[in-house]
Amino acid sequence: MTKSELIERIVAKQQQLSAKDVELAVKTILEQMSQTLASGSRIEIRGFGSFSLHYRAPRKGRNPKTGDAVQLAGKYVPHFKPGKEMRERVNASMQAGS
Amino acid sequence: MVEIDALTKAGMAEKLFEELGLNKREAKEIVELFFEEIRLSLEDNEQIKLSGFGNFDLREKNERPGRNPKTGEEIPISARRVVTFRPGQKLKARVEAYAGTKQ
């Protein structure tokens, strides 16, 4: 499912808002989520999961073309931990054989 | 690190109210549907690709040996399907720039 399919599915499930409004809402939600992580905060959605930042220590890497050693700085990467309901629902469908 | 409150569904609904002028009931419903539609898709074993943000993928894990951490008793961890999130380039670049005081 892509972002535009997600928008279509939400449009189909509610009566009040136009497709344009739903599209803006989905884009606003995703932008706020990105912004939250970019500012170092967490996102916590009960039954879905939480997003946080994980630290990656500085390390020595290599330029794959020249083989030269380069020092890579420490950095943060986004991490998602699925919530209980998410884990159970995703796994239940496999146990049911799909 | 100065721990700013985590973003929750309430914070997202508030933003839709402030920025787009949705009424509170509509805002809450859209936020619920947003997460529920993603879950339904994953439940159907369908990957999600949200450009600029990231992908939610599904992986099937084989049974593996495990242990009850309290008793030390060996119990197999059954085969299961799990969700993984792969952040997109754009999100990774935005987060990488964060020079927090963590660590």
N, CA and C atoms of all chains as a GROMACS GRO file, in nm:
protein
  603
    1MET      N    1   0.084  -0.119   0.000
    1MET     CA    2   0.000   0.000   0.000
    1MET      C    3   0.088   0.125   0.000
    2THR      N    4   0.059   0.217  -0.088
    2THR     CA    5   0.136   0.342  -0.095
    2THR      C    6   0.060   0.452  -0.021
    3LYS      N    7   0.124   0.569  -0.013
    3LYS     CA    8   0.060   0.682   0.054
    3LYS      C    9  -0.073   0.718  -0.014
    4SER      N   10  -0.074   0.718  -0.149
    4SER     CA   11  -0.200   0.756  -0.216
    4SER      C   12  -0.309   0.651  -0.196
    5GLU      N   13  -0.271   0.523  -0.188
    5GLU     CA   14  -0.371   0.419  -0.157
    5GLU      C   15  -0.422   0.432  -0.014
    6LEU      N   16  -0.332   0.466   0.077
    6LEU     CA   17  -0.374   0.488   0.216
    6LEU      C   18  -0.477   0.601   0.222
    7ILE      N   19  -0.449   0.708   0.150
    7ILE     CA   20  -0.543   0.822   0.145
    7ILE      C   21  -0.679   0.776   0.090
    8GLU      N   22  -0.678   0.700  -0.019
    8GLU     CA   23  -0.804   0.651  -0.077
    8GLU      C   24  -0.883   0.564   0.021
    9ARG      N   25  -0.812   0.479   0.092
    9ARG     CA   26  -0.881   0.389   0.187
    9ARG      C   27  -0.943   0.467   0.302
   10ILE      N   28  -0.874   0.571   0.347
   10ILE     CA   29  -0.931   0.653   0.455
   10ILE      C   30  -1.053   0.729   0.402
   11VAL      N   31  -1.041   0.784   0.282
   11VAL     CA   32  -1.154   0.856   0.220
   11VAL      C   33  -1.278   0.766   0.217
   12ALA      N   34  -1.258   0.639   0.179
   12ALA     CA   35  -1.369   0.545   0.164
   12ALA      C   36  -1.436   0.511   0.298
   13LYS      N   37  -1.364   0.531   0.409
   13LYS     CA   38  -1.418   0.489   0.539
   13LYS      C   39  -1.485   0.600   0.618
   14GLN      N   40  -1.489   0.721   0.564
   14GLN     CA   41  -1.553   0.827   0.640
   14GLN      C   42  -1.632   0.918   0.546
   15GLN      N   43  -1.728   0.990   0.605
   15GLN     CA   44  -1.820   1.069   0.524
   15GLN      C   45  -1.792   1.219   0.523
   16GLN      N   46  -1.733   1.269   0.633
   16GLN     CA   47  -1.728   1.416   0.648
   16GLN      C   48  -1.631   1.487   0.555
   17LEU      N   49  -1.515   1.428   0.533
   17LEU     CA   50  -1.408   1.506   0.469
   17LEU      C   51  -1.388   1.470   0.322
   18SER      N   52  -1.351   1.573   0.244
   18SER     CA   53  -1.323   1.552   0.102
   18SER      C   54  -1.189   1.479   0.087
   19ALA      N   55  -1.168   1.422  -0.032
   19ALA     CA   56  -1.041   1.354  -0.060
   19ALA      C   57  -0.923   1.450  -0.041
   20LYS      N   58  -0.945   1.574  -0.080
   20LYS     CA   59  -0.838   1.675  -0.067
   20LYS      C   60  -0.802   1.698   0.080
   21ASP      N   61  -0.906   1.705   0.165
   21ASP     CA   62  -0.881   1.725   0.308
   21ASP      C   63  -0.809   1.605   0.370
   22VAL      N   64  -0.849   1.485   0.328
   22VAL     CA   65  -0.785   1.364   0.382
   22VAL      C   66  -0.638   1.362   0.338
   23GLU      N   67  -0.615   1.398   0.212
   23GLU     CA   68  -0.478   1.400   0.162
   23GLU      C   69  -0.392   1.496   0.245
   24LEU      N   70  -0.446   1.616   0.269
   24LEU     CA   71  -0.372   1.714   0.351
   24LEU      C   72  -0.350   1.662   0.492
   25ALA      N   73  -0.450   1.595   0.547
   25ALA     CA   74  -0.439   1.544   0.684
   25ALA      C   75  -0.329   1.438   0.692
   26VAL      N   76  -0.327   1.345   0.595
   26VAL     CA   77  -0.226   1.238   0.597
   26VAL      C   78  -0.086   1.299   0.584
   27LYS      N   79  -0.072   1.397   0.495
   27LYS     CA   80   0.059   1.460   0.477
   27LYS      C   81   0.101   1.536   0.603
   28THR      N   82   0.003   1.599   0.668
   28THR     CA   83   0.032   1.672   0.792
   28THR      C   84   0.076   1.576   0.903
   29ILE      N   85   0.008   1.463   0.914
   29ILE     CA   86   0.046   1.364   1.016
   29ILE      C   87   0.189   1.315   0.992
   30LEU      N   88   0.220   1.279   0.867
   30LEU     CA   89   0.354   1.227   0.838
   30LEU      C   90   0.462   1.332   0.860
   31GLU      N   91   0.430   1.457   0.824
   31GLU     CA   92   0.527   1.564   0.846
   31GLU      C   93   0.552   1.587   0.995
   32GLN      N   94   0.443   1.583   1.073
   32GLN     CA   95   0.459   1.602   1.218
   32GLN      C   96   0.540   1.487   1.279
   33MET      N   97   0.517   1.365   1.230
   33MET     CA   98   0.594   1.250   1.280
   33MET      C   99   0.743   1.266   1.247
   34SER      N  100   0.773   1.305   1.122
   34SER     CA  101   0.913   1.325   1.083
   34SER      C  102   0.978   1.435   1.165
   35GLN      N  103   0.904   1.543   1.182
   35GLN     CA  104   0.952   1.659   1.256
   35GLN      C  105   0.982   1.622   1.402
   36THR      N  106   0.892   1.541   1.459
   36THR     CA  107   0.909   1.498   1.598
   36THR      C  108   1.039   1.419   1.614
   37LEU      N  109   1.062   1.324   1.523
   37LEU     CA  110   1.184   1.244   1.531
   37LEU      C  111   1.307   1.330   1.502
   38ALA      N  112   1.296   1.421   1.406
   38ALA     CA  113   1.409   1.506   1.371
   38ALA      C  114   1.447   1.598   1.487
   39SER      N  115   1.353   1.624   1.579
   39SER     CA  116   1.384   1.709   1.693
   39SER      C  117   1.424   1.626   1.816
   40GLY      N  118   1.435   1.494   1.798
   40GLY     CA  119   1.484   1.409   1.906
   40GLY      C  120   1.377   1.354   1.998
   41SER      N  121   1.249   1.376   1.966
   41SER     CA  122   1.143   1.323   2.052
   41SER      C  123   1.090   1.190   2.001
   42ARG      N  124   1.016   1.122   2.087
   42ARG     CA  125   0.957   0.993   2.054
   42ARG      C  126   0.814   1.010   2.004
   43ILE      N  127   0.763   0.903   1.942
   43ILE     CA  128   0.622   0.897   1.903
   43ILE      C  129   0.568   0.770   1.969
   44GLU      N  130   0.456   0.781   2.038
   44GLU     CA  131   0.398   0.665   2.106
   44GLU      C  132   0.252   0.649   2.068
   45ILE      N  133   0.219   0.542   1.996
   45ILE     CA  134   0.083   0.516   1.952
   45ILE      C  135   0.040   0.382   2.011
   46ARG      N  136  -0.048   0.388   2.110
   46ARG     CA  137  -0.090   0.264   2.177
   46ARG      C  138  -0.154   0.167   2.078
   47GLY      N  139  -0.111   0.040   2.086
   47GLY     CA  140  -0.169  -0.061   1.998
   47GLY      C  141  -0.105  -0.065   1.860
   48PHE      N  142  -0.025   0.037   1.829
   48PHE     CA  143   0.043   0.041   1.699
   48PHE      C  144   0.192   0.021   1.721
   49GLY      N  145   0.252   0.111   1.798
   49GLY     CA  146   0.394   0.097   1.827
   49GLY      C  147   0.455   0.232   1.862
   50SER      N  148   0.586   0.230   1.885
   50SER     CA  149   0.654   0.356   1.917
   50SER      C  150   0.775   0.374   1.827
   51PHE      N  151   0.802   0.500   1.798
   51PHE     CA  152   0.919   0.538   1.719
   51PHE      C  153   1.013   0.615   1.810
   52SER      N  154   1.140   0.581   1.802
   52SER     CA  155   1.239   0.654   1.882
   52SER      C  156   1.367   0.661   1.801
   53LEU      N  157   1.469   0.725   1.858
   53LEU     CA  158   1.598   0.732   1.789
   53LEU      C  159   1.696   0.637   1.856
   54HIS      N  160   1.773   0.568   1.775
   54HIS     CA  161   1.883   0.488   1.827
   54HIS      C  162   2.015   0.552   1.785
   55TYR      N  163   2.109   0.552   1.878
   55TYR     CA  164   2.239   0.612   1.851
   55TYR      C  165   2.332   0.512   1.784
   56ARG      N  166   2.401   0.554   1.682
   56ARG     CA  167   2.504   0.471   1.619
   56ARG      C  168   2.639   0.535   1.649
   57ALA      N  169   2.726   0.461   1.714
   57ALA     CA  170   2.856   0.514   1.756
   57ALA      C  171   2.942   0.551   1.634
   58PRO      N  172   3.036   0.644   1.653
   58PRO     CA  173   3.127   0.677   1.543
   58PRO      C  174   3.207   0.552   1.505
   59ARG      N  175   3.240   0.537   1.379
   59ARG     CA  176   3.319   0.420   1.340
   59ARG      C  177   3.407   0.455   1.220
   60LYS      N  178   3.503   0.367   1.198
   60LYS     CA  179   3.588   0.385   1.080
   60LYS      C  180   3.524   0.312   0.963
   61GLY      N  181   3.510   0.381   0.852
   61GLY     CA  182   3.457   0.317   0.732
   61GLY      C  183   3.561   0.324   0.622
   62ARG      N  184   3.522   0.274   0.508
   62ARG     CA  185   3.614   0.281   0.394
   62ARG      C  186   3.542   0.334   0.272
   63ASN      N  187   3.612   0.414   0.197
   63ASN     CA  188   3.562   0.455   0.066
   63ASN      C  189   3.567   0.331  -0.023
   64PRO      N  190   3.451   0.283  -0.069
   64PRO     CA  191   3.451   0.156  -0.144
   64PRO      C  192   3.527   0.165  -0.276
   65LYS      N  193   3.542   0.286  -0.330
   65LYS     CA  194   3.616   0.299  -0.458
   65LYS      C  195   3.766   0.296  -0.436
   66THR      N  196   3.813   0.376  -0.340
   66THR     CA  197   3.958   0.390  -0.325
   66THR      C  198   4.014   0.300  -0.215
   67GLY      N  199   3.927   0.251  -0.125
   67GLY     CA  200   3.976   0.170  -0.013
   67GLY      C  201   4.033   0.254   0.100
   68ASP      N  202   4.031   0.386   0.086
   68ASP     CA  203   4.082   0.473   0.192
   68ASP      C  204   3.995   0.466   0.317
   69ALA      N  205   4.059   0.466   0.433
   69ALA     CA  206   3.984   0.468   0.559
   69ALA      C  207   3.927   0.608   0.580
   70VAL      N  208   3.800   0.614   0.624
   70VAL     CA  209   3.740   0.743   0.658
   70VAL      C  210   3.673   0.731   0.794
   71GLN      N  211   3.678   0.837   0.872
   71GLN     CA  212   3.614   0.837   1.003
   71GLN      C  213   3.468   0.879   0.986
   72LEU      N  214   3.375   0.795   1.032
   72LEU     CA  215   3.233   0.830   1.023
   72LEU      C  216   3.185   0.875   1.161
   73ALA      N  217   3.116   0.989   1.164
   73ALA     CA  218   3.069   1.046   1.291
   73ALA      C  219   2.956   0.961   1.349
   74GLY      N  220   2.932   0.975   1.479
   74GLY     CA  221   2.816   0.911   1.540
   74GLY      C  222   2.690   0.974   1.484
   75LYS      N  223   2.582   0.898   1.483
   75LYS     CA  224   2.458   0.955   1.431
   75LYS      C  225   2.337   0.886   1.494
   76TYR      N  226   2.222   0.945   1.473
   76TYR     CA  227   2.097   0.885   1.520
   76TYR      C  228   2.020   0.828   1.403
   77VAL      N  229   1.956   0.714   1.426
   77VAL     CA  230   1.871   0.654   1.322
   77VAL      C  231   1.732   0.626   1.382
   78PRO      N  232   1.626   0.641   1.300
   78PRO     CA  233   1.491   0.614   1.351
   78PRO      C  234   1.472   0.465   1.377
   79HIS      N  235   1.398   0.434   1.483
   79HIS     CA  236   1.370   0.294   1.517
   79HIS      C  237   1.222   0.279   1.550
   80PHE      N  238   1.161   0.170   1.503
   80PHE     CA  239   1.020   0.143   1.532
   80PHE      C  240   1.008   0.014   1.611
   81LYS      N  241   0.930   0.019   1.719
   81LYS     CA  242   0.902  -0.102   1.798
   81LYS      C  243   0.752  -0.125   1.792
   82PRO      N  244   0.709  -0.234   1.729
   82PRO     CA  245   0.565  -0.260   1.717
   82PRO      C  246   0.501  -0.280   1.855
   83GLY      N  247   0.380  -0.232   1.872
   83GLY     CA  248   0.307  -0.250   1.998
   83GLY      C  249   0.243  -0.388   2.005
   84LYS      N  250   0.186  -0.418   2.121
   84LYS     CA  251   0.134  -0.552   2.146
   84LYS      C  252   0.023  -0.589   2.048
   85GLU      N  253  -0.074  -0.499   2.031
   85GLU     CA  254  -0.186  -0.530   1.942
   85GLU      C  255  -0.136  -0.551   1.799
   86MET      N  256  -0.044  -0.467   1.755
   86MET     CA  257   0.014  -0.481   1.620
   86MET      C  258   0.081  -0.617   1.606
   87ARG      N  259   0.163  -0.654   1.703
   87ARG     CA  260   0.235  -0.783   1.695
   87ARG      C  261   0.135  -0.898   1.686
   88GLU      N  262   0.032  -0.891   1.771
   88GLU     CA  263  -0.064  -1.001   1.775
   88GLU      C  264  -0.145  -1.011   1.646
   89ARG      N  265  -0.188  -0.897   1.594
   89ARG     CA  266  -0.273  -0.900   1.474
   89ARG      C  267  -0.196  -0.946   1.351
   90VAL      N  268  -0.072  -0.899   1.338
   90VAL     CA  269   0.009  -0.938   1.222
   90VAL      C  270   0.043  -1.087   1.227
   91ASN      N  271   0.069  -1.134   1.345
   91ASN     CA  272   0.105  -1.275   1.360
   91ASN      C  273  -0.018  -1.365   1.347
   92ALA      N  274  -0.133  -1.318   1.395
   92ALA     CA  275  -0.256  -1.400   1.389
   92ALA      C  276  -0.289  -1.437   1.245
   93SER      N  277  -0.264  -1.343   1.152
   93SER     CA  278  -0.299  -1.372   1.013
   93SER      C  279  -0.209  -1.482   0.957
   94MET      N  280  -0.084  -1.489   1.006
   94MET     CA  281   0.002  -1.598   0.959
   94MET      C  282  -0.044  -1.731   1.017
   95GLN      N  283  -0.079  -1.729   1.146
   95GLN     CA  284  -0.125  -1.853   1.210
   95GLN      C  285  -0.252  -1.904   1.142
   96ALA      N  286  -0.332  -1.807   1.090
   96ALA     CA  287  -0.456  -1.846   1.021
   96ALA      C  288  -0.428  -1.891   0.878
   97GLY      N  289  -0.303  -1.876   0.836
   97GLY     CA  290  -0.263  -1.933   0.708
   97GLY      C  291  -0.266  -1.841   0.588
   98SER      N  292  -0.254  -1.710   0.610
   98SER     CA  293  -0.247  -1.622   0.492
   98SER      C  294  -0.108  -1.564   0.475
   99MET      N  295   1.949   1.429   2.812
   99MET     CA  296   1.860   1.485   2.711
   99MET      C  297   1.737   1.544   2.777
  100VAL      N  298   1.696   1.658   2.732
  100VAL     CA  299   1.571   1.718   2.779
  100VAL      C  300   1.459   1.638   2.716
  101GLU      N  301   1.386   1.563   2.797
  101GLU     CA  302   1.283   1.477   2.741
  101GLU      C  303   1.156   1.556   2.716
  102ILE      N  304   1.129   1.584   2.590
  102ILE     CA  305   1.006   1.652   2.553
  102ILE      C  306   0.900   1.543   2.546
  103ASP      N  307   0.778   1.574   2.584
  103ASP     CA  308   0.672   1.474   2.580
  103ASP      C  309   0.664   1.406   2.444
  104ALA      N  310   0.640   1.276   2.447
  104ALA     CA  311   0.628   1.201   2.322
  104ALA      C  312   0.503   1.247   2.246
  105LEU      N  313   0.512   1.238   2.114
  105LEU     CA  314   0.396   1.267   2.030
  105LEU      C  315   0.298   1.149   2.039
  106THR      N  316   0.170   1.180   2.063
  106THR     CA  317   0.067   1.077   2.071
  106THR      C  318  -0.045   1.110   1.971
  107LYS      N  319  -0.145   1.022   1.964
  107LYS     CA  320  -0.258   1.047   1.874
  107LYS      C  321  -0.326   1.180   1.909
  108ALA      N  322  -0.331   1.211   2.038
  108ALA     CA  323  -0.395   1.338   2.080
  108ALA      C  324  -0.320   1.458   2.022
  109GLY      N  325  -0.187   1.451   2.022
  109GLY     CA  326  -0.106   1.559   1.968
  109GLY      C  327  -0.124   1.574   1.817
  110MET      N  328  -0.148   1.460   1.750
  110MET     CA  329  -0.169   1.464   1.606
  110MET      C  330  -0.306   1.524   1.573
  111ALA      N  331  -0.407   1.485   1.650
  111ALA     CA  332  -0.541   1.539   1.629
  111ALA      C  333  -0.541   1.690   1.654
  112GLU      N  334  -0.468   1.732   1.756
  112GLU     CA  335  -0.456   1.874   1.790
  112GLU      C  336  -0.397   1.954   1.673
  113LYS      N  337  -0.296   1.895   1.611
  113LYS     CA  338  -0.231   1.960   1.496
  113LYS      C  339  -0.328   1.974   1.377
  114LEU      N  340  -0.408   1.871   1.353
  114LEU     CA  341  -0.504   1.876   1.241
  114LEU      C  342  -0.612   1.981   1.268
  115PHE      N  343  -0.645   1.997   1.394
  115PHE     CA  344  -0.742   2.099   1.436
  115PHE      C  345  -0.682   2.238   1.414
  116GLU      N  346  -0.559   2.257   1.461
  116GLU     CA  347  -0.494   2.389   1.451
  116GLU      C  348  -0.457   2.426   1.308
  117GLU      N  349  -0.398   2.330   1.236
  117GLU     CA  350  -0.341   2.365   1.105
  117GLU      C  351  -0.440   2.356   0.991
  118LEU      N  352  -0.530   2.257   0.998
  118LEU     CA  353  -0.622   2.237   0.885
  118LEU      C  354  -0.764   2.277   0.919
  119GLY      N  355  -0.789   2.309   1.046
  119GLY     CA  356  -0.922   2.350   1.086
  119GLY      C  357  -1.025   2.238   1.089
  120LEU      N  358  -0.978   2.112   1.094
  120LEU     CA  359  -1.075   2.003   1.112
  120LEU      C  360  -1.135   2.018   1.251
  121ASN      N  361  -1.262   1.979   1.267
  121ASN     CA  362  -1.314   1.985   1.403
  121ASN      C  363  -1.256   1.868   1.482
  122LYS      N  364  -1.268   1.873   1.614
  122LYS     CA  365  -1.194   1.777   1.698
  122LYS      C  366  -1.235   1.633   1.671
  123ARG      N  367  -1.364   1.613   1.645
  123ARG     CA  368  -1.412   1.478   1.619
  123ARG      C  369  -1.354   1.423   1.487
  124GLU      N  370  -1.357   1.508   1.384
  124GLU     CA  371  -1.300   1.468   1.254
  124GLU      C  372  -1.151   1.439   1.266
  125ALA      N  373  -1.082   1.526   1.337
  125ALA     CA  374  -0.937   1.513   1.351
  125ALA      C  375  -0.902   1.381   1.419
  126LYS      N  376  -0.978   1.350   1.524
  126LYS     CA  377  -0.953   1.227   1.599
  126LYS      C  378  -0.980   1.105   1.511
  127GLU      N  379  -1.088   1.114   1.434
  127GLU     CA  380  -1.125   1.001   1.348
  127GLU      C  381  -1.019   0.976   1.240
  128ILE      N  382  -0.967   1.082   1.179
  128ILE     CA  383  -0.866   1.066   1.074
  128ILE      C  384  -0.738   1.003   1.132
  129VAL      N  385  -0.699   1.047   1.251
  129VAL     CA  386  -0.578   0.991   1.312
  129VAL      C  387  -0.599   0.841   1.341
  130GLU      N  388  -0.718   0.807   1.394
  130GLU     CA  389  -0.748   0.665   1.420
  130GLU      C  390  -0.743   0.584   1.290
  131LEU      N  391  -0.807   0.638   1.186
  131LEU     CA  392  -0.812   0.565   1.057
  131LEU      C  393  -0.672   0.550   0.997
  132PHE      N  394  -0.592   0.653   1.012
  132PHE     CA  395  -0.455   0.648   0.959
  132PHE      C  396  -0.382   0.524   1.013
  133PHE      N  397  -0.384   0.507   1.144
  133PHE     CA  398  -0.312   0.393   1.202
  133PHE      C  399  -0.385   0.261   1.179
  134GLU      N  400  -0.518   0.264   1.181
  134GLU     CA  401  -0.593   0.140   1.162
  134GLU      C  402  -0.577   0.087   1.020
  135GLU      N  403  -0.577   0.175   0.920
  135GLU     CA  404  -0.560   0.127   0.781
  135GLU      C  405  -0.421   0.068   0.760
  136ILE      N  406  -0.320   0.125   0.824
  136ILE     CA  407  -0.185   0.067   0.813
  136ILE      C  408  -0.184  -0.071   0.877
  137ARG      N  409  -0.246  -0.082   0.995
  137ARG     CA  410  -0.251  -0.214   1.063
  137ARG      C  411  -0.326  -0.316   0.980
  138LEU      N  412  -0.440  -0.276   0.923
  138LEU     CA  413  -0.520  -0.370   0.842
  138LEU      C  414  -0.438  -0.422   0.724
  139SER      N  415  -0.363  -0.332   0.663
  139SER     CA  416  -0.283  -0.371   0.549
  139SER      C  417  -0.173  -0.470   0.591
  140LEU      N  418  -0.109  -0.442   0.702
  140LEU     CA  419  -0.004  -0.532   0.752
  140LEU      C  420  -0.063  -0.666   0.793
  141GLU      N  421  -0.182  -0.661   0.850
  141GLU     CA  422  -0.252  -0.783   0.890
  141GLU      C  423  -0.280  -0.870   0.766
  142ASP      N  424  -0.302  -0.804   0.652
  142ASP     CA  425  -0.325  -0.873   0.524
  142ASP      C  426  -0.194  -0.911   0.457
  143ASN      N  427  -0.085  -0.898   0.528
  143ASN     CA  428   0.047  -0.933   0.475
  143ASN      C  429   0.086  -0.842   0.358
  144GLU      N  430   0.042  -0.718   0.364
  144GLU     CA  431   0.071  -0.623   0.257
  144GLU      C  432   0.166  -0.515   0.310
  145GLN      N  433   0.279  -0.498   0.245
  145GLN     CA  434   0.380  -0.399   0.282
  145GLN      C  435   0.324  -0.256   0.264
  146ILE      N  436   0.376  -0.160   0.341
  146ILE     CA  437   0.333  -0.020   0.329
  146ILE      C  438   0.453   0.065   0.285
  147LYS      N  439   0.433   0.148   0.185
  147LYS     CA  440   0.541   0.237   0.141
  147LYS      C  441   0.495   0.381   0.149
  148LEU      N  442   0.549   0.454   0.246
  148LEU     CA  443   0.511   0.594   0.263
  148LEU      C  444   0.630   0.679   0.223
  149SER      N  445   0.628   0.730   0.101
  149SER     CA  446   0.745   0.799   0.048
  149SER      C  447   0.778   0.920   0.134
  150GLY      N  448   0.906   0.940   0.158
  150GLY     CA  449   0.953   1.050   0.242
  150GLY      C  450   0.960   1.010   0.389
  151PHE      N  451   0.886   0.905   0.427
  151PHE     CA  452   0.886   0.862   0.566
  151PHE      C  453   0.955   0.727   0.580
  152GLY      N  454   0.895   0.623   0.522
  152GLY     CA  455   0.960   0.492   0.530
  152GLY      C  456   0.864   0.381   0.492
  153ASN      N  457   0.914   0.259   0.498
  153ASN     CA  458   0.834   0.141   0.464
  153ASN      C  459   0.813   0.054   0.587
  154PHE      N  460   0.692  -0.003   0.596
  154PHE     CA  461   0.667  -0.108   0.695
  154PHE      C  462   0.667  -0.240   0.618
  155ASP      N  463   0.759  -0.328   0.654
  155ASP     CA  464   0.772  -0.456   0.586
  155ASP      C  465   0.734  -0.568   0.680
  156LEU      N  466   0.706  -0.684   0.621
  156LEU     CA  467   0.672  -0.802   0.702
  156LEU      C  468   0.781  -0.906   0.684
  157ARG      N  469   0.818  -0.971   0.792
  157ARG     CA  470   0.918  -1.079   0.784
  157ARG      C  471   0.867  -1.200   0.857
  158GLU      N  472   0.897  -1.316   0.800
  158GLU     CA  473   0.857  -1.440   0.867
  158GLU      C  474   0.978  -1.502   0.933
  159LYS      N  475   0.962  -1.528   1.062
  159LYS     CA  476   1.072  -1.583   1.141
  159LYS      C  477   1.046  -1.730   1.167
  160ASN      N  478   1.149  -1.810   1.154
  160ASN     CA  479   1.137  -1.952   1.188
  160ASN      C  480   1.136  -1.971   1.338
  161GLU      N  481   1.090  -2.088   1.380
  161GLU     CA  482   1.099  -2.120   1.523
  161GLU      C  483   1.246  -2.121   1.564
  162ARG      N  484   1.273  -2.072   1.686
  162ARG     CA  485   1.411  -2.075   1.736
  162ARG      C  486   1.409  -2.104   1.885
  163PRO      N  487   1.523  -2.152   1.938
  163PRO     CA  488   1.525  -2.184   2.082
  163PRO      C  489   1.522  -2.057   2.165
  164GLY      N  490   1.451  -2.060   2.274
  164GLY     CA  491   1.446  -1.946   2.365
  164GLY      C  492   1.450  -1.994   2.509
  165ARG      N  493   1.441  -1.902   2.600
  165ARG     CA  494   1.451  -1.934   2.742
  165ARG      C  495   1.358  -1.842   2.819
  166ASN      N  496   1.294  -1.894   2.920
  166ASN     CA  497   1.222  -1.810   3.014
  166ASN      C  498   1.325  -1.737   3.099
  167PRO      N  499   1.334  -1.603   3.087
  167PRO     CA  500   1.441  -1.533   3.158
  167PRO      C  501   1.431  -1.545   3.310
  168LYS      N  502   1.312  -1.572   3.361
  168LYS     CA  503   1.296  -1.585   3.507
  168LYS      C  504   1.343  -1.720   3.558
  169THR      N  505   1.298  -1.826   3.490
  169THR     CA  506   1.327  -1.960   3.541
  169THR      C  507   1.446  -2.025   3.473
  170GLY      N  508   1.488  -1.972   3.358
  170GLY     CA  509   1.598  -2.034   3.284
  170GLY      C  510   1.554  -2.154   3.204
  171GLU      N  511   1.426  -2.186   3.212
  171GLU     CA  512   1.372  -2.302   3.141
  171GLU      C  513   1.375  -2.279   2.989
  172GLU      N  514   1.415  -2.381   2.915
  172GLU     CA  515   1.418  -2.368   2.769
  172GLU      C  516   1.280  -2.387   2.709
  173ILE      N  517   1.238  -2.291   2.626
  173ILE     CA  518   1.111  -2.304   2.556
  173ILE      C  519   1.130  -2.251   2.414
  174PRO      N  520   1.084  -2.323   2.314
  174PRO     CA  521   1.103  -2.274   2.178
  174PRO      C  522   1.019  -2.148   2.153
  175ILE      N  523   1.074  -2.052   2.077
  175ILE     CA  524   0.999  -1.934   2.033
  175ILE      C  525   0.938  -1.973   1.898
  176SER      N  526   0.806  -1.975   1.893
  176SER     CA  527   0.738  -2.029   1.775
  176SER      C  528   0.762  -1.943   1.651
  177ALA      N  529   0.742  -2.003   1.534
  177ALA     CA  530   0.752  -1.930   1.407
  177ALA      C  531   0.649  -1.818   1.409
  178ARG      N  532   0.684  -1.702   1.356
  178ARG     CA  533   0.590  -1.590   1.360
  178ARG      C  534   0.617  -1.490   1.249
  179ARG      N  535   0.518  -1.405   1.227
  179ARG     CA  536   0.535  -1.295   1.131
  179ARG      C  537   0.550  -1.166   1.210
  180VAL      N  538   0.649  -1.086   1.174
  180VAL     CA  539   0.676  -0.961   1.246
  180VAL      C  540   0.682  -0.842   1.149
  181VAL      N  541   0.656  -0.724   1.204
  181VAL     CA  542   0.663  -0.599   1.128
  181VAL      C  543   0.799  -0.535   1.150
  182THR      N  544   0.860  -0.488   1.044
  182THR     CA  545   0.982  -0.408   1.060
  182THR      C  546   0.962  -0.275   0.988
  183PHE      N  547   1.030  -0.172   1.037
  183PHE     CA  548   1.020  -0.040   0.975
  183PHE      C  549   1.155  -0.004   0.915
  184ARG      N  550   1.153   0.034   0.788
  184ARG     CA  551   1.276   0.082   0.723
  184ARG      C  552   1.257   0.229   0.691
  185PRO      N  553   1.325   0.317   0.765
  185PRO     CA  554   1.310   0.460   0.739
  185PRO      C  555   1.357   0.495   0.598
  186GLY      N  556   1.290   0.589   0.534
  186GLY     CA  557   1.330   0.634   0.401
  186GLY      C  558   1.450   0.728   0.409
  187GLN      N  559   1.512   0.754   0.293
  187GLN     CA  560   1.631   0.841   0.284
  187GLN      C  561   1.606   0.977   0.347
  188LYS      N  562   1.488   1.033   0.315
  188LYS     CA  563   1.458   1.169   0.360
  188LYS      C  564   1.449   1.175   0.513
  189LEU      N  565   1.379   1.078   0.572
  189LEU     CA  566   1.366   1.076   0.718
  189LEU      C  567   1.503   1.051   0.783
  190LYS      N  568   1.580   0.958   0.726
  190LYS     CA  569   1.712   0.929   0.782
  190LYS      C  570   1.800   1.054   0.782
  191ALA      N  571   1.794   1.128   0.671
  191ALA     CA  572   1.877   1.249   0.661
  191ALA      C  573   1.833   1.353   0.764
  192ARG      N  574   1.702   1.364   0.786
  192ARG     CA  575   1.653   1.464   0.883
  192ARG      C  576   1.691   1.426   1.025
  193VAL      N  577   1.688   1.297   1.055
  193VAL     CA  578   1.717   1.251   1.191
  193VAL      C  579   1.867   1.252   1.219
  194GLU      N  580   1.946   1.218   1.118
  194GLU     CA  581   2.091   1.211   1.133
  194GLU      C  582   2.146   1.344   1.181
  195ALA      N  583   2.084   1.451   1.134
  195ALA     CA  584   2.131   1.585   1.166
  195ALA      C  585   2.106   1.619   1.313
  196TYR      N  586   2.023   1.539   1.382
  196TYR     CA  587   1.991   1.570   1.521
  196TYR      C  588   2.111   1.546   1.610
  197ALA      N  589   2.164   1.654   1.669
  197ALA     CA  590   2.279   1.640   1.758
  197ALA      C  591   2.231   1.657   1.901
  198GLY      N  592   2.163   1.555   1.950
  198GLY     CA  593   2.106   1.564   2.084
  198GLY      C  594   2.213   1.555   2.190
  199THR      N  595   2.174   1.576   2.314
  199THR     CA  596   2.269   1.565   2.424
  199THR      C  597   2.262   1.428   2.489
  200LYS      N  598   2.184   1.337   2.427
  200LYS     CA  599   2.182   1.197   2.471
  200LYS      C  600   2.324   1.144   2.463
  201GLN      N  601   2.355   1.047   2.539
  201GLN     CA  602   2.488   0.982   2.541
  201GLN      C  603   2.593   1.075   2.601
   0.00000   0.00000   0.00000
